[in-house]
Amino acid sequence: MELMPQGLQTFNENGEILLDVSDRVQKYLGVALCPENVNSGVVQNPYLEEGELWYLIIPDSYPTLNLEGNTQFSYSVPTVTKEGDKLLWFFTTNHVGCRILYGVF
């Protein structure tokens, strides 16, 4: 006797699988605000414990690029970690403000 597969799948118009319940789908949880030159912070969210952390850093501004002379600039980004239900971030240098969009998958 052959068993029928179990689960949930969605398909596009060509019959290709778009989503399978065995896929890991990301969940957006929120945004952490990192004010200019504030060196560290923490956000507590119980849903962080439901999966692996993902995040995206969006700066509030970018350095001015002077096309005459040196065309290189640097931008300091925070180190971001997860400890249980806490998202922690810290900078080691002065920086512009930024936002950290985060979630789990």
Stockholm file with secondary structure:
# STOCKHOLM 1.0

chainA/1-105         MELMPQGLQTFNENGEILLDVSDRVQKYLGVALCPENVNSGVVQNPYLEEGELWYLIIPDSYPTLNLEGNTQFSYSVPTVTKEGDKLLWFFTTNHVGCRILYGVF
#=GR chainA/1-105 SS CCCCCCSCEEECTTSCEEEETTSCCCEEEEEEEECTTCCEEEEECGGGGGSCEEEEEEESCCCCCCSSSCCCCCCCCCEEEEETTEEEEECSSCCCCEEEEEEEC
#=GC SS_cons         CCCCCCSCEEECTTSCEEEETTSCCCEEEEEEEECTTCCEEEEECGGGGGSCEEEEEEESCCCCCCSSSCCCCCCCCCEEEEETTEEEEECSSCCCCEEEEEEEC
//
